[in-house]
């Protein structure tokens, strides 16, 4: 730690306000000053304000990959990544896998000293995957066939780890999912591969009932919390990642999973809803950069919700329909980065790298030392 400066507490100050004012992690301020009760500070007390070096962080980027046209977009983000995860192989009920066009992405990752991570899901746009998961998790023959196929692909293509992202699991398959990841982890770790799991966070979806967070935190090498799933595409307009809800998710996760295993998910996209909201009508997904341009083109005033720490705006299209757009900007991203520093977690996962947002990468580099292979 670099030596700090001195600050004298004034009437009305709180420790959190002081930490925010100096852009330092709240817990760092408490630790440096050996404060026992953060709620009790008094005017006139002198605090040491530490000048903290940029903390190290691991960064995972998830991306759809369809071939040559996507390589230039992916290339722009390579220097900011620890891991690249092409999305996604689909596990079938017989243990086979639906393949994806990922070879160019893997080669790009390796060329840039980025670790390629294989993604395996049980669902598709047309199928929830509940039945496939039930069979895979409860039939040892199918389970081992799937793991064999995963290891074969990883060796052949140059993957160094795997991310299991099983959604819509039955609550009664909770223990079976633990066992599956334990079996897969034992075999994959023996081969020298990472194993990770993507989880729907508690408080976002009923899916959390199918996950034993504490057990999964012990079994896998790291956990990716899919915290970019507020403001659902098929739901009413809402912040994509409200920081107050993100804090609640982290408080719960850190109570049962080691912080050095936790990644949170951040979005590189925005959502544009036609309002008034009509059930069944989906929002348009656009990049955060497109959202900003759309606001400019329509002379829309960008507003900022202080509770969720999220920007939004309204505009009228050529057909006279009103729209409501929620997105991320440097101010909202900085709030999330500060939360990452405060909680001292392992890293950030971005969805989806094909949505370009150059401001994010510059801000990320300003706030963290990105761990590279």
PAGU-341593 format. One record per residue: x negated, y negated, z of N, C-alpha, C in turn. Coordinates in steps of 0.02 Angstrom, whole numbers, padded with zeros to 5 digits, always signed. Layout:
XYZXYZXYZ...
This chain:
-00041+00060+00000+00000+00000+00000-00043-00062+00000-00024-00111-00041-00060-00174-00044-00038-00217+00015-00083-00254+00049-00064-00296+00105-00006-00342+00086+00038-00354+00135+00098-00392+00121+00093-00465+00143+00150-00499+00135+00156-00568+00158+00200-00569+00220+00202-00626+00254+00242-00631+00315+00306-00670+00301+00360-00649+00334+00425-00683+00327+00457-00688+00395+00481-00747+00412+00516-00758+00475+00591-00753+00465+00622-00709+00503+00694-00697+00496+00733-00759+00514+00783-00776+00472+00826-00834+00483+00895-00811+00504+00933-00856+00532+01002-00841+00552+01042-00819+00491+01078-00765+00498+01118-00738+00443+01083-00687+00400+01018-00679+00410+00980-00628+00372+01000-00557+00393+00998-00512+00346+01000-00440+00361+00940-00408+00328+00920-00350+00352+00862-00317+00323+00873-00300+00250+00934-00279+00233+00948-00261+00163+00943-00323+00119+00969-00380+00144+00964-00442+00105+00891-00462+00093+00850-00453+00146+00779-00471+00140+00745-00425+00091+00760-00360+00094+00730-00312+00047+00750-00330-00025+00814-00346-00035+00837-00365-00102+00803-00429-00126+00794-00477-00080+00765-00542-00098+00694-00534-00124+00657-00487-00093+00587-00478-00112+00577-00418-00159+00634-00387-00180+00631-00332-00228+00586-00275-00204+00598-00255-00141+00561-00199-00113+00611-00147-00087+00592-00083-00084+00637-00033-00058+00655-00047+00015+00718-00039+00031+00743-00051+00099+00704-00009+00150+00694+00055+00134+00660+00099+00181+00586+00081+00190+00557+00052+00137+00487+00030+00142+00481-00027+00192+00530-00072+00191+00530-00129+00238+00537-00104+00310+00581-00056+00321+00591-00027+00388+00528+00008+00412+00499+00049+00368+00440+00088+00386+00380+00043+00402+00369-00007+00360+00311-00051+00369+00315-00087+00436+00375-00107+00456+00383-00146+00518+00402-00104+00578+00403-00036+00568+00419+00011+00622+00484-00008+00658+00535-00022+00619+00600-00043+00645+00640+00019+00665+00663+00020+00727+00700+00078+00752+00774+00073+00733+00804+00014+00742+00874+00004+00726+00880-00050+00672+00892-00031+00610+00894-00080+00555+00951-00131+00563+01000-00115+00605+01057-00161+00614+01040-00218+00662+00985-00211+00699+00968-00262+00749+00904-00299+00730+00912-00357+00701+00856-00402+00689+00877-00471+00712+00829-00511+00734+00845-00574+00766+00807-00631+00731+00840-00690+00727+00806-00749+00700+00741-00762+00738+00689-00780+00701+00624-00795+00732+00575-00737+00730+00601-00675+00718+00557-00617+00713+00518-00621+00647+00454-00606+00651+00412-00607+00591+00405-00536+00563+00420-00529+00499+00415-00464+00465+00358-00465+00415+00328-00407+00406+00280-00398+00352+00319-00375+00290+00313-00413+00236+00345-00395+00173+00293-00360+00130+00298-00293+00125+00245-00257+00088+00249-00271+00013+00192-00276-00017+00188-00279-00090+00173-00208-00114+00225-00176-00136+00220-00105-00151+00198-00094-00223+00151-00049-00232+00131-00030-00300+00190+00004-00334+00191+00001-00399+00244+00035-00436+00243+00110-00419+00300+00137-00398+00300+00208-00380+00299+00252-00442+00271+00312-00436+00273+00359-00492+00343+00389-00500+00360+00405-00561+00426+00435-00573+00421+00481-00634+00461+00534-00634+00466+00577-00693+00529+00558-00731+00525+00559-00796+00580+00537-00839+00596+00591-00889+00659+00611-00889+00683+00662-00937+00731+00628-00986+00723+00641-01049+00769+00615-01099+00805+00672-01134+00872+00668-01137+00912+00719-01171+00934+00690-01237+00933+00731-01290+00951+00705-01355+00980+00759-01399+01034+00741-01435+01054+00782-01492+01000+00776-01545+00986+00830-01580+00935+00829-01632+00964+00864-01694+00964+00829-01750+00992+00858-01810+00942+00859-01868+00879+00840-01856+00830+00844-01909+00791+00780-01919+00766+00771-01980+00719+00717-01995+00745+00648-01978+00810+00635-01988+00837+00568-01978+00832+00544-01906+00829+00591-01859+00827+00573-01788+00756+00563-01762+00706+00587-01798+00638+00585-01772+00614+00513-01759+00626+00465-01805+00603+00397-01790+00633+00368-01726+00697+00382-01713+00729+00357-01652+00697+00388-01591+00686+00454-01593+00655+00488-01537+00583+00463-01526+00549+00448-01581+00479+00426-01576+00473+00363-01534+00523+00319-01537+00521+00255-01501+00521+00264-01425+00545+00321-01401+00550+00331-01329+00498+00379-01301+00457+00409-01343+00411+00461-01320+00363+00436-01266+00337+00376-01271+00287+00352-01223+00316+00342-01154+00383+00343-01147+00415+00331-01083+00440+00395-01050+00425+00453-01079+00454+00516-01056+00403+00563-01025+00426+00600-00975+00389+00658-00949+00413+00721-00984+00480+00725-00993+00512+00783-01023+00558+00761-01080+00565+00804-01131+00614+00795-01183+00658+00857-01185+00724+00847-01183+00771+00903-01183+00818+00898-01242+00804+00934-01297+00852+00937-01352+00916+00972-01329+00974+00946-01350+01038+00972-01327+01075+01005-01385+01099+01067-01380+01090+01115-01327+01105+01183-01356+01069+01234-01333+01086+01303-01347+01149+01322-01309+01193+01361-01341+01256+01382-01309+01252+01457-01295+01261+01475-01231+01260+01545-01211+01327+01577-01227+01324+01633-01262+01385+01669-01282+01400+01726-01233+01459+01753-01239+01483+01804-01192+01444+01869-01197+01407+01880-01251+01367+01942-01258+01294+01931-01240+01277+01870-01216+01208+01855-01198+01166+01826-01254+01196+01819-01313+01161+01787-01369+01166+01712-01362+01130+01676-01405+01129+01603-01402+01144+01573-01469+01184+01519-01469+01194+01479-01529+01135+01432-01534+01098+01437-01590+01036+01399-01598+01049+01327-01619+00998+01285-01609+01001+01216-01632+00938+01199-01672+00940+01145-01709+00884+01123-01750+00838+01081-01706+00793+01114-01670+00754+01079-01619+00679+01079-01632+00656+01112-01685+00584+01121-01694+00546+01055-01703+00575+01008-01741+00541+00944-01751+00537+00904-01686+00589+00908-01645+00588+00873-01581+00535+00902-01535+00530+00968-01534+00480+01001-01492+00410+00980-01514+00398+00981-01580+00332+00962-01606+00316+00889-01589+00367+00846-01594+00357+00775-01577+00339+00768-01503+00373+00805-01460+00358+00803-01389+00286+00825-01375+00268+00882-01401+00201+00909-01389+00147+00861-01415+00159+00831-01473+00112+00784-01503+00101+00723-01458+00153+00705-01419+00150+00646-01376+00141+00663-01302+00118+00724-01287+00106+00746-01218+00169+00742-01175+00225+00758-01206+00289+00761-01171+00309+00834-01165+00335+00855-01108+00351+00925-01095+00420+00941-01124+00425+00988-01172+00491+01006-01198+00528+01054-01152+00590+01037-01137+00632+01078-01094+00691+01104-01134+00702+01169-01132+00758+01200-01167+00823+01189-01128+00876+01171-01162+00941+01161-01130+00987+01218-01148+01020+01248-01098+01067+01303-01110+01132+01286-01075+01187+01285-01114+01253+01271-01087+01299+01331-01100+01356+01329-01068+01406+01381-01078+01467+01356-01116+01468+01292-01133+01528+01260-01161+01512+01228-01229+01565+01211-01264+01559+01173-01326+01618+01125-01329+01621+01085-01382+01676+01038-01390+01743+01075-01394+01741+01137-01418+01802+01175-01429+01818+01226-01375+01772+01236-01328+01780+01290-01279+01751+01268-01212+01789+01274-01159+01765+01253-01093+01708+01297-01068+01704+01358-01093+01650+01403-01073+01663+01440-01008+01722+01432-00979+01737+01465-00915+01731+01541-00920+01759+01570-00973+01757+01642-00980+01686+01667-00994+01650+01630-01037+01580+01650-01051+01539+01650-00987+01547+01598-00947+01509+01594-00884+01528+01652-00838+01592+01667-00833+01614+01722-00789+01582+01788-00808+01579+01802-00874+01550+01865-00897+01474+01865-00885+01441+01812-00904+01368+01808-00897+01347+01815-00824+01383+01782-00779+01364+01781-00709+01379+01845-00672+01424+01886-00700+01445+01946-00663+01427+02012-00697+01399+02009-00757+01379+02070-00792+01303+02069-00799+01268+02112-00761+01195+02111-00760+01164+02125-00828+01198+02167-00868+01172+02182-00935+01172+02120-00978+01228+02084-00977+01234+02022-01016+01186+01969-00988+01183+01965-00922+01138+01916-00891+01066+01926-00913+01042+01987-00910+00973+02001-00929+00961+01991-01004+01013+02006-01044+01007+01994-01116+00999+01920-01130+01037+01878-01094+01032+01806-01103+00962+01781-01082+00938+01804-01025+00872+01782-01000+00818+01805-01048+00824+01867-01074+00775+01892-01124+00773+01845-01185+00832+01826-01209+00836+01783-01268+00807+01714-01255+00820+01688-01195+00793+01622-01177+00717+01624-01175+00689+01674-01142+00616+01680-01138+00585+01689-01207+00617+01728-01249+00591+01739-01317+00588+01673-01356+00641+01633-01352+00643+01569-01387+00592+01521-01358+00585+01519-01293+00538+01473-01261+00466+01488-01283+00449+01552-01285+00381+01571-01306+00371+01556-01380+00421+01571-01420+00415+01561-01492+00410+01488-01511+00448+01445-01477+00454+01375-01498+00410+01327-01458+00384+01349-01402+00340+01305-01364+00373+01268-01307+00432+01289-01287+00464+01259-01228+00424+01276-01165+00425+01231-01116+00389+01243-01053+00436+01250-00993+00501+01240-01004+00549+01246-00951+00619+01252-00980+00667+01266-00936+00737+01272-00958+00782+01235-00910+00834+01205-00937+00886+01172-00897+00952+01209-00909+00980+01238-00856+01045+01269-00860+01098+01217-00842+01147+01210-00887+01200+01161-00878+01266+01197-00889+01288+01233-00837+01349+01272-00841+01406+01232-00809+01454+01212-00849+01513+01176-00824+01574+01221-00822+01626+01197-00789+01691+01232-00788+01685+01303-00760+01640+01312-00711+01632+01377-00678+01689+01385-00628+01715+01446-00623+01766+01461-00574+01737+01456-00504+01775+01428-00456+01749+01425-00388+01730+01493-00360+01764+01546-00381+01748+01613-00357+01683+01640-00387+01656+01605-00437+01591+01625-00466+01533+01586-00436+01546+01550-00382+01495+01508-00350+01434+01549-00330+01444+01604-00294+01388+01646-00272+01355+01680-00331+01395+01699-00381+01367+01731-00440+01320+01684-00478+01337+01619-00478+01293+01570-00512+01227+01563-00474+01232+01564-00407+01170+01564-00367+01126+01624-00385+01157+01682-00389+01119+01743-00404+01089+01740-00474+01127+01716-00522+01102+01710-00591+01040+01665-00593+01043+01608-00560+00986+01562-00562+00927+01591-00523+00941+01629-00470+00887+01662-00434+00852+01713-00478+00891+01754-00513+00862+01805-00558+00824+01771-00615+00856+01721-00646+00823+01685-00701+00760+01650-00677+00765+01618-00619+00707+01582-00593+00648+01627-00579+00661+01686-00551+00607+01733-00536+00571+01753-00600+00609+01768-00652+00579+01790-00715+00543+01732-00750+00575+01674-00751+00546+01617-00786+00484+01591-00751+00486+01587-00685+00427+01564-00648+00369+01612-00657+00384+01676-00660+00331+01726-00672+00297+01715-00739+00336+01691-00788+00309+01677-00855+00276+01608-00858+00279+01570-00802+00248+01504-00800+00293+01448-00823+00360+01460-00825+00407+01410-00848+00442+01375-00789+00461+01311-00800+00504+01276-00753+00575+01303-00759+00614+01296-00705+00686+01307-00709+00721+01249-00673+00770+01221-00707+00809+01166-00677+00883+01179-00689+00923+01141-00653+00996+01148-00661+01027+01079-00663+01074+01070-00708+01113+01008-00712+01179+01019-00675+01196+00973-00630+01255+00981-00588+01301+00921-00594+01366+00936-00598+01415+00883-00592+01416+00862-00519+01402+00798-00505+01397+00776-00435+01464+00780-00398+01459+00789-00334+01518+00785-00291+01546+00715-00299+01612+00710-00294+01651+00647-00298+01668+00628-00370+01640+00662-00421+01657+00644-00490+01710+00691-00518+01701+00756-00506+01744+00806-00538+01757+00864-00490+01816+00897-00497+01829+00957-00457+01779+01012-00469+01740+01008-00523+01690+01059-00539+01641+01070-00482+01632+01019-00439+01582+01025-00387+01597+01083-00340+01660+01104-00337+01679+01159-00293+01645+01225-00313+01623+01229-00376+01591+01290-00400+01516+01291-00388+01490+01238-00359+01418+01232-00348+01399+01235-00275+01351+01276-00258+01323+01278-00191+01259+01236-00193+01267+01171-00181+01212+01124-00191+01150+01143-00150+01161+01163-00089+01105+01179-00045+01066+01239-00073+01101+01291-00093+01068+01351-00119+01033+01336-00185+01066+01299-00229+01036+01283-00293+00974+01240-00285+00976+01195-00236+00917+01153-00222+00858+01194-00200+00870+01251-00168+00815+01295-00147+00790+01338-00205+00835+01359-00249+00819+01408-00300+00779+01377-00358+00799+01318-00381+00769+01291-00442+00713+01242-00427+00675+01224-00479+00619+01178-00471+00643+01106-00466+00695+01089-00502+00725+01023-00493+00798+01023-00515+00835+00972-00491+00907+00967-00500+00922+00901-00537+00961+00906-00591+00981+00847-00629+01054+00832-00614+01067+00777-00578+01135+00758-00562+01164+00717-00620+01219+00741-00648+01248+00708-00706+01290+00648-00685+01255+00597-00663+01289+00538-00634+01307+00486-00688+01311+00507-00750+01334+00461-00803+01405+00479-00824+01442+00513-00781+01508+00538-00800+01567+00502-00769+01554+00443-00738+01611+00401-00720+01634+00366-00784+01692+00335-00782+01716+00302-00842+01724+00352-00899+01763+00405-00888+01769+00459-00936+01796+00435-01002+01773+00466-01057+01792+00445-01124+01868+00450-01134+01899+00500-01101+01971+00510-01109+02011+00476-01054+01977+00441-01010+02011+00408-00954+02019+00334-00966+02045+00298-00916+02054+00226-00921+01987+00190-00916+01983+00126-00937+01921+00089-00933+01894+00086-00862+01827+00096-00856+01795+00096-00790+01720+00091-00800+01683+00069-00748+01610+00068-00753+01584+00138-00768+01531+00142-00808+01503+00207-00827+01465+00237-00769+01430+00196-00730+01393+00221-00672+01394+00168-00617+01448+00165-00578+01453+00116-00524+01403+00131-00469+01366+00081-00449+01311+00093-00402+01335+00112-00333+01395+00088-00313+01421+00108-00248+01437+00182-00246+01464+00209-00301+01476+00281-00304+01412+00321-00311+01364+00293-00348+01299+00326-00355+01265+00333-00287+01270+00281-00247+01241+00285-00179+01273+00341-00138+01339+00348-00143+01374+00401-00107+01350+00470-00129+01341+00478-00195+01317+00542-00222+01248+00558-00195+01204+00508-00194+01136+00519-00170+01134+00533-00095+01176+00499-00057+01179+00512+00015+01197+00585+00027+01246+00610-00010+01266+00680-00002+01211+00728-00026+01184+00714-00086+01133+00759-00115+01072+00764-00070+01049+00707-00044+00989+00706-00004+00999+00739+00064+01061+00749+00084+01073+00783+00147+01062+00858+00142+01058+00885+00080+01051+00958+00073+01000+00978+00020+00975+00931-00021+00925+00947-00073+00864+00903-00061+00803+00932-00063+00743+00890-00055+00739+00835-00107+00722+00774-00085+00721+00717-00130+00672+00726-00188+00619+00766-00176+00570+00777-00229+00595+00823-00284+00656+00848-00277+00686+00890-00329+00742+00855-00367+00759+00794-00348+00820+00763-00374+00806+00713-00430+00842+00721-00486+00847+00672-00539+00918+00645-00541+00926+00580-00554+00992+00554-00569+00998+00541-00644+01059+00542-00669+01070+00528-00739+01089+00456-00751+01059+00425-00801+01076+00357-00821+01095+00357-00895+01144+00316-00913+01168+00315-00983+01132+00263-01025+01122+00280-01089+01097+00231-01137+01154+00209-01183+01215+00228-01166+01273+00213-01208+01321+00167-01172+01369+00142-01210+01424+00101-01184+01490+00133-01206+01545+00110-01177+01610+00135-01197+01657+00077-01210+01694+00083-01265+01739+00030-01288+01809+00059-01290+01853+00034-01246+01922+00057-01242+01969+00006-01274+02020+00031-01310+02076-00012-01330+02123-00017-01271+02144-00078-01254+02190-00087-01198+02254-00121-01222+02311-00109-01189+02316-00068-01129+02301+00006-01143+02273+00039-01093+02253+00109-01099+02314+00154-01111+02307+00199-01158+02359+00249-01173+02329+00318-01162+02361+00358-01121+02335+00425-01106+02325+00465-01170+02267+00496-01175+02251+00537-01234+02211+00500-01287+02207+00434-01282+02168+00395-01330+02098+00385-01302+02048+00410-01338+01980+00409-01312+01945+00343-01326+01898+00327-01282+01856+00268-01293+01805+00282-01348+01782+00230-01380+01729+00236-01429+01662+00232-01393+01617+00278-01408+01551+00277-01378+01503+00241-01425+01469+00191-01398+01421+00152-01437+01358+00143-01395+01306+00119-01426+01245+00106-01387+01254+00043-01345+01214+00037-01292+01216-00024-01251+01197-00084-01294+01150-00075-01339+01129-00130-01383+01187-00152-01428+01224-00103-01455+01282-00119-01497+01335-00157-01457+01343-00138-01394+01392-00173-01351+01374-00247-01345+01310-00261-01334+01288-00330-01327+01300-00369-01392+01284-00338-01449+01295-00369-01514+01369-00381-01526+01410-00332-01506+01483-00338-01514+01510-00396-01473+01483-00406-01414+01504-00463-01373+01485-00529-01407+01425-00532-01434+01402-00592-01468+01444-00607-01530+01458-00555-01570+01495-00563-01632+01567-00587-01619+01594-00570-01561+01663-00588-01545+01668-00646-01495+01611-00679-01483+01610-00735-01435+01641-00716-01368+01629-00654-01347+01657-00630-01284+01612-00650-01226+01643-00668-01171+01605-00686-01111+01589-00622-01072+01525-00608-01063+01505-00549-01025+01513-00564-00951+01552-00523-00917+01563-00530-00845+01524-00476-00808+01521-00484-00742+01482-00437-00702+01520-00420-00638+01533-00354-00630+01568-00331-00571+01517-00318-00516+01521-00357-00462+01470-00353-00410+01474-00288-00370+01533-00260-00363+01540-00199-00324+01506-00140-00359+01519-00132-00423+01490-00076-00460+01422-00094-00490+01405-00159-00488+01343-00183-00520+01343-00163-00593+01397-00181-00629+01405-00162-00698+01433-00220-00739+01406-00231-00800+01433-00283-00844+01491-00257-00886+01535-00302-00907+01592-00284-00949+01616-00347-00985+01657-00336-01037+01686-00393-01072+01749-00371-01109+01789-00420-01131+01849-00409-01170+01841-00443-01238+01871-00414-01289+01874-00448-01354+01934-00423-01393+01952-00460-01444+02008-00442-01488+01980-00423-01556+02002-00366-01583+01977-00344-01648+02017-00375-01705+01999-00358-01768+02031-00388-01826+02105-00371-01831+02126-00318-01798+02196-00299-01798+02235-00329-01740+02200-00371-01701+02233-00404-01645+02237-00362-01582+02204-00305-01582+02205-00262-01522+02151-00284-01473+02169-00283-01409+02121-00302-01357+02077-00242-01339+02014-00256-01324+01967-00204-01305+01935-00222-01238+01916-00170-01201+01878-00178-01139+01815-00135-01145+01757-00165-01136+01693-00131-01145+01653-00132-01081+01629-00074-01060+01583-00069-01002+01517-00041-01028+01462-00067-01002+01397-00047-01027+01345-00060-00972+01282-00049-00988+01227-00064-00943+01184-00119-00974+01156-00163-00933+01110-00213-00956+01051-00216-00908+01000-00257-00921+00941-00257-00877+00958-00269-00803+01008-00311-00789+01026-00325-00720+01054-00263-00686+01099-00227-00719+01129-00167-00689+01078-00111-00685+01035-00105-00735+00983-00054-00733+00934-00066-00676+00916-00130-00666+00870-00147-00611+00900-00125-00544+00965-00133-00536+00997-00112-00474+00990-00036-00464+00997+00002-00519+00989+00074-00514+00916+00093-00500+00869+00057-00533+00798+00071-00520+00780+00057-00448+00808+00004-00420+00795-00012-00349+00821+00044-00304+00878+00073-00323+00906+00128-00284+00861+00189-00288+00833+00203-00347+00786+00259-00355+00726+00248-00309+00700+00187-00307+00643+00172-00264+00662+00180-00190+00720+00155-00172+00742+00159-00102+00747+00231-00078+00775+00274-00120+00785+00344-00099+00725+00388-00113+00677+00364-00152+00617+00402-00163+00627+00469-00198+00675+00472-00245+00689+00534-00280+00639+00546-00336+00642+00606-00364+00591+00627-00413+00595+00591-00479+00657+00580-00504+00658+00551-00570+00726+00531-00596+00726+00514-00661+00785+00491-00698+00793+00533-00760+00855+00550-00776+00872+00583-00839+00915+00536-00880+00896+00527-00943+00935+00483-00987+00976+00523-01036+01038+00502-01044+01083+00528-01095+01107+00468-01136+01096+00464-01197+01067+00508-01246+01016+00468-01283+00958+00496-01297+00903+00457-01326+00918+00428-01395+00968+00454-01428+00985+00429-01495+01023+00362-01491+01042+00341-01431+01070+00273-01423+01012+00227-01404+00989+00188-01451+00931+00146-01439+00947+00088-01391+00901+00076-01343+00911+00022-01295+00841+00002-01269+00806-00037-01309+00736-00051-01296+00726-00088-01231+00775-00129-01210+00768-00166-01147+00759-00118-01088+00794-00061-01091+00788-00012-01038+00717+00012-01029+00684+00028-01086+00617+00057-01082+00567+00006-01056+00573-00056-01077+00528-00107-01051+00537-00117-00976+00600-00118-00954+00614-00127-00883+00590-00067-00842+00599-00007-00869+00575+00054-00836+00500+00050-00825+00464+00030-00877+00391+00026-00873+00369-00027-00824+00408-00081-00817+00391-00134-00769+00400-00111-00697+00444-00061-00686+00462-00042-00618+00428+00022-00594+00404+00063-00639+00378+00129-00619+00314+00146-00657+00274+00190-00627+00222+00225-00663+00251+00291-00686+00256+00300-00751+00288+00359-00778+00238+00417-00779+00256+00471-00745+00213+00529-00742+00213+00563-00810+00154+00576-00835+00147+00607-00900+00110+00674-00894+00118+00716-00943+00087+00783-00942+00011+00777-00943
